[in-house]
């Protein structure tokens, strides 16, 4: 599975843009894997309120099961920073 970090998310991934991962059971498990790979601060950022959001194959996870969204080896997960415009 391919994970793509966009924008300021890369600051927490040490500049990494693309990450290949074995497909875990769900998005929650993927976040744990990413936390192990890039450190606890990255995991905290991913799970923080209004810091980032996820797309699985171009679809927001709020319509696919949230953090319990099932993932497959062919999936593409985009991790995007939350942007607040005012």
KOLPAVEX-137984 format. One record per residue: x negated, y negated, z of N, C-alpha, C, CB in turn; residue number from 1; residue in one letter. Coordinates in steps of 0.1 Angstrom, whole numbers, plus 5000, padded with zeros to 4 digits. Atoms other than C-alpha are relative to their C-alpha. Glycine has a CB too. Example, Ala and Ser with C-alpha at 12.3 -4.5 7.8 and 13.67 -1.06 7.14 Angstrom:
<recs>
{rec {4991; 5012; 5000}; {4877; 5045; 5078}; {4991; 4988; 5000}; {5010; 5000; 5012}; 1; "A"}
{rec {5009; 5011; 5000}; {4863; 5011; 5071}; {5008; 4989; 5008}; {4996; 4995; 4986}; 2; "S"}
</recs>
This chain:
<recs>
{rec {4992; 5012; 5000}; {5000; 5000; 5000}; {4991; 4988; 5000}; {5010; 5000; 5012}; 1; "X"}
{rec {5008; 5013; 5001}; {4988; 4965; 4992}; {5006; 4990; 5009}; {4999; 4995; 4986}; 2; "X"}
{rec {4996; 5011; 4991}; {4990; 4937; 5018}; {4993; 4988; 4995}; {4997; 5003; 5015}; 3; "X"}
{rec {5006; 5012; 5005}; {4985; 4902; 5005}; {5003; 4989; 5010}; {5007; 4996; 4986}; 4; "X"}
{rec {4999; 5011; 4990}; {4978; 4873; 5029}; {4999; 4987; 4992}; {4988; 5001; 5010}; 5; "X"}
{rec {4999; 5012; 5007}; {4988; 4839; 5017}; {4997; 4988; 5009}; {5015; 4998; 4994}; 6; "X"}
{rec {5003; 5012; 4994}; {4977; 4804; 5026}; {4993; 5001; 5013}; {5014; 4993; 5003}; 7; "X"}
{rec {5007; 5000; 4987}; {4968; 4798; 5063}; {4999; 5013; 5007}; {5006; 4990; 5008}; 8; "X"}
{rec {5001; 4987; 4994}; {4973; 4834; 5071}; {4986; 5005; 4999}; {5010; 5010; 4994}; 9; "X"}
{rec {5014; 4996; 5003}; {4939; 4840; 5056}; {4990; 4995; 5011}; {4995; 4996; 4987}; 10; "X"}
{rec {5009; 5005; 4989}; {4923; 4819; 5084}; {4999; 5010; 5011}; {5005; 4986; 5005}; 11; "X"}
{rec {5000; 4990; 4990}; {4933; 4846; 5108}; {4995; 5014; 4996}; {5014; 5002; 5006}; 12; "X"}
{rec {5005; 4987; 5005}; {4922; 4875; 5086}; {4986; 4999; 4996}; {5009; 5004; 4988}; 13; "X"}
{rec {5014; 5001; 5003}; {4887; 4862; 5083}; {4997; 4997; 4985}; {4992; 5012; 5004}; 14; "X"}
{rec {5001; 5003; 5014}; {4893; 4850; 5047}; {5005; 5010; 4991}; {4986; 4996; 4997}; 15; "X"}
{rec {4996; 4989; 5008}; {4906; 4883; 5035}; {5013; 4996; 4993}; {5002; 5013; 5008}; 16; "X"}
{rec {4987; 5002; 5007}; {4933; 4879; 5008}; {5008; 5012; 4998}; {4996; 4993; 4986}; 17; "X"}
{rec {4993; 4987; 5003}; {4941; 4915; 4999}; {4995; 5011; 5009}; {4999; 5004; 4985}; 18; "X"}
{rec {5004; 4989; 4992}; {4941; 4945; 5021}; {5007; 5012; 4996}; {5003; 4997; 5015}; 19; "X"}
{rec {4994; 4987; 5004}; {4947; 4981; 5011}; {5002; 5008; 5013}; {4992; 5008; 4990}; 20; "X"}
{rec {4997; 4993; 4988}; {4964; 5002; 5038}; {5008; 5013; 4996}; {5008; 4992; 5010}; 21; "X"}
{rec {4991; 4988; 5002}; {4979; 5037; 5040}; {5013; 4996; 5005}; {4994; 5013; 5008}; 22; "X"}
{rec {4987; 5004; 4997}; {5016; 5034; 5042}; {5004; 5005; 5014}; {5010; 5005; 4990}; 23; "X"}
{rec {4995; 4996; 4987}; {5026; 5034; 5079}; {5015; 5003; 4999}; {4996; 4990; 5011}; 24; "X"}
{rec {4986; 4997; 4999}; {5061; 5044; 5090}; {5008; 4987; 4997}; {5003; 5005; 5014}; 25; "X"}
{rec {4992; 5012; 5002}; {5073; 5008; 5091}; {4992; 4987; 5002}; {5012; 4999; 5010}; 26; "X"}
{rec {5008; 5013; 4999}; {5063; 4971; 5092}; {4994; 4998; 5014}; {5009; 4989; 4996}; 27; "X"}
{rec {5005; 5002; 4986}; {5059; 4971; 5130}; {4987; 5008; 5001}; {5011; 5006; 5010}; 28; "X"}
{rec {5012; 4992; 5000}; {5033; 4999; 5126}; {4989; 4994; 4992}; {5003; 5014; 4995}; 29; "X"}
{rec {5010; 5007; 5009}; {5016; 4980; 5098}; {4994; 4988; 5008}; {5006; 4995; 4987}; 30; "X"}
{rec {5005; 5011; 4992}; {5013; 4950; 5121}; {4990; 5005; 5011}; {5011; 4992; 5007}; 31; "X"}
{rec {5009; 4994; 4991}; {4996; 4972; 5147}; {4987; 5003; 4993}; {5006; 5012; 5007}; 32; "X"}
{rec {5012; 4996; 5007}; {4972; 4985; 5121}; {4992; 4987; 4996}; {5003; 5007; 4987}; 33; "X"}
{rec {5007; 5013; 5003}; {4964; 4949; 5110}; {4993; 4994; 5012}; {5010; 4990; 4993}; 34; "X"}
{rec {5006; 5005; 4987}; {4958; 4939; 5146}; {4987; 5007; 5003}; {5010; 5001; 5011}; 35; "X"}
{rec {5012; 4992; 4997}; {4933; 4967; 5150}; {4989; 4996; 4990}; {5002; 5015; 4998}; 36; "X"}
{rec {5009; 5003; 5010}; {4916; 4957; 5117}; {4994; 4985; 5002}; {5006; 5001; 4986}; 37; "X"}
{rec {5004; 5014; 5000}; {4915; 4919; 5122}; {5000; 4993; 5014}; {5009; 4992; 4991}; 38; "X"}
{rec {5001; 5005; 4986}; {4918; 4915; 5160}; {5014; 4996; 5005}; {4991; 4988; 5000}; 39; "X"}
{rec {4988; 5003; 4993}; {4944; 4907; 5186}; {5006; 4986; 4997}; {4998; 5001; 5014}; 40; "X"}
{rec {4995; 5013; 5003}; {4946; 4870; 5177}; {5008; 5000; 4987}; {4988; 4990; 4998}; 41; "X"}
{rec {4993; 4998; 5012}; {4957; 4880; 5142}; {5014; 5006; 5002}; {4992; 5008; 4989}; 42; "X"}
{rec {4987; 4993; 4997}; {4984; 4903; 5155}; {5009; 4990; 5007}; {4997; 5013; 5009}; 43; "X"}
{rec {4992; 5010; 4993}; {4996; 4876; 5179}; {5006; 4990; 4990}; {4992; 4993; 5011}; 44; "X"}
{rec {4995; 5010; 5010}; {4998; 4852; 5149}; {5011; 5006; 4992}; {4988; 4996; 4991}; 45; "X"}
{rec {4990; 4993; 5008}; {5018; 4877; 5129}; {5014; 5001; 5007}; {4996; 5014; 4996}; 46; "X"}
{rec {4988; 4998; 4992}; {5043; 4882; 5157}; {5005; 4988; 5007}; {4998; 5011; 5010}; 47; "X"}
{rec {4996; 5013; 4993}; {5045; 4846; 5169}; {5013; 4994; 4994}; {4989; 4990; 4999}; 48; "X"}
{rec {4987; 5006; 5005}; {5077; 4826; 5166}; {4996; 4989; 4989}; {5007; 4993; 5012}; 49; "X"}
{rec {5001; 5010; 5011}; {5079; 4807; 5133}; {4985; 4998; 4995}; {5005; 4987; 5005}; 50; "X"}
{rec {5013; 5002; 5005}; {5043; 4813; 5123}; {4998; 5007; 4986}; {4990; 5006; 5010}; 51; "X"}
{rec {5001; 4994; 5014}; {5047; 4837; 5093}; {5013; 5008; 4998}; {4988; 5008; 4999}; 52; "X"}
{rec {4989; 4991; 5003}; {5072; 4858; 5075}; {4995; 5010; 4990}; {5012; 4992; 4995}; 53; "X"}
{rec {5004; 4989; 5009}; {5071; 4890; 5054}; {5009; 5002; 4989}; {4998; 5012; 5009}; 54; "X"}
{rec {4993; 4995; 5012}; {5082; 4901; 5020}; {4996; 5014; 4997}; {4999; 4990; 4988}; 55; "X"}
{rec {5004; 4987; 5004}; {5083; 4937; 5010}; {5006; 5002; 4986}; {5006; 5012; 5010}; 56; "X"}
{rec {4997; 5000; 5014}; {5083; 4940; 4972}; {5009; 4988; 4996}; {5008; 5013; 4997}; 57; "X"}
{rec {4993; 5013; 5004}; {5095; 4904; 4970}; {5013; 4997; 5007}; {5003; 5000; 4986}; 58; "X"}
{rec {4988; 5002; 4993}; {5124; 4908; 4994}; {4997; 4997; 5015}; {5009; 5012; 4999}; 59; "X"}
{rec {5002; 5003; 4985}; {5125; 4892; 5029}; {5005; 5011; 5009}; {5008; 4987; 5003}; 60; "X"}
{rec {4997; 4988; 4991}; {5126; 4917; 5057}; {5013; 4998; 5008}; {4988; 5002; 5009}; 61; "X"}
{rec {4987; 5001; 4993}; {5157; 4902; 5073}; {5011; 5007; 4994}; {5003; 4985; 5002}; 62; "X"}
{rec {4990; 4993; 5007}; {5177; 4920; 5047}; {4996; 5015; 4998}; {5003; 4994; 4986}; 63; "X"}
{rec {5004; 4986; 5002}; {5157; 4953; 5048}; {4998; 5007; 5013}; {4987; 5000; 4992}; 64; "X"}
{rec {5002; 4993; 4987}; {5155; 4961; 5085}; {4991; 4993; 5010}; {4996; 5013; 4998}; 65; "X"}
{rec {5009; 5007; 4991}; {5132; 4935; 5100}; {4987; 5007; 5002}; {5006; 4997; 5014}; 66; "X"}
{rec {5013; 4993; 4998}; {5101; 4950; 5116}; {5002; 5015; 4999}; {4995; 4996; 5014}; 67; "X"}
{rec {4998; 4986; 5002}; {5117; 4984; 5113}; {5001; 5004; 4985}; {5013; 5004; 5007}; 68; "X"}
{rec {5000; 4997; 5014}; {5116; 4981; 5075}; {4991; 5012; 4996}; {4996; 4988; 4991}; 69; "X"}
{rec {5008; 4988; 5004}; {5104; 5015; 5061}; {4991; 4996; 4988}; {5009; 5012; 4996}; 70; "X"}
{rec {5010; 5003; 5010}; {5072; 5012; 5040}; {4996; 5013; 4992}; {4988; 4993; 5006}; 71; "X"}
{rec {5005; 4989; 5008}; {5060; 5034; 5011}; {4987; 4997; 4994}; {5011; 5003; 4989}; 72; "X"}
{rec {5013; 5003; 5005}; {5026; 5038; 4996}; {4999; 4991; 4988}; {4994; 5013; 4995}; 73; "X"}
{rec {5000; 5009; 5012}; {5036; 5019; 4964}; {5005; 4986; 5004}; {5009; 5006; 4990}; 74; "X"}
{rec {4995; 5013; 4996}; {5049; 4989; 4984}; {4989; 4989; 5000}; {5007; 5000; 5014}; 75; "X"}
{rec {5008; 5012; 4998}; {5035; 4954; 4983}; {5006; 4991; 5011}; {4998; 4992; 4986}; 76; "X"}
{rec {4996; 5008; 4989}; {5037; 4934; 5015}; {4993; 4987; 4999}; {4998; 5007; 5014}; 77; "X"}
{rec {5005; 5013; 5000}; {5033; 4897; 5013}; {5002; 4994; 5014}; {5006; 4991; 4989}; 78; "X"}
{rec {5000; 5007; 4988}; {5024; 4878; 5045}; {4998; 4985; 4998}; {4990; 5006; 5011}; 79; "X"}
{rec {5000; 5014; 5003}; {5032; 4841; 5042}; {5001; 4992; 5012}; {5011; 4997; 4990}; 80; "X"}
{rec {4999; 5009; 4989}; {5028; 4812; 5066}; {5014; 4994; 5000}; {4989; 4990; 5000}; 81; "X"}
{rec {4987; 5008; 4999}; {5060; 4796; 5079}; {4997; 4986; 4997}; {5006; 5003; 5014}; 82; "X"}
{rec {5002; 5014; 5003}; {5062; 4761; 5065}; {5013; 4993; 5004}; {4997; 4998; 4985}; 83; "X"}
{rec {4989; 5008; 4995}; {5083; 4735; 5082}; {4999; 4986; 4993}; {5000; 4999; 5015}; 84; "X"}
{rec {5000; 5013; 5007}; {5092; 4705; 5060}; {5009; 4990; 5007}; {5003; 5001; 4985}; 85; "X"}
{rec {4992; 5009; 4993}; {5106; 4674; 5075}; {5002; 4987; 4993}; {4995; 4997; 5013}; 86; "X"}
</recs>
